[in-house]
């Protein structure tokens, strides 16, 4: 009698989801951000929420994804060169309006690399001293703007090119720099 009570308590405890399964703040930021934009896009375009339509939109959005989001698409199998294919783990729950955080939790169990993706920190040009940044960071700023620096060899060349383009891509930062 006592043994069956202990077994039933143990069974109940295994059925209750543990707190550790929930995502922490900032965890899976690429997954949550990308899927939230996908869901919003589906709602904005009045796409019928069925698994096939959601999967089609996911693949379409992944074709245009760059950087960390492209890597996420690769892990989900939504790119042409992906080795695995778990996009149905996204499309089905999303078609039932399951919160994206819950979908990412489920994906984390399938492939932990998905939640290890983090967005790169953006450089605030209004406060950053370009002379103190690494050339790698200066190149990243230009790459984010889809610009190149032909003939740039030295750090000062990259800084000059960024300063030329700041008015176009970061007008508030350019205004702050001119006021100084």
Secondary structure, DSSP 4 states (H G I P E B T S, - for coil): -HHHHHHHHHHHHHHSPPGGGSPPTTTTHHHHHHHHHHHHHHHHTT---SHHHHHHHHHHHHHH--THHHHHHHHHT-STT-S---THHHHHHHHTT--HHHHHHHHHHH-THHHH--PPPPP-TTT--GGGS-HHHHHHHHHHTT---TT--SHHHHHHHHHHHHHHH-HHHHHHHHH-
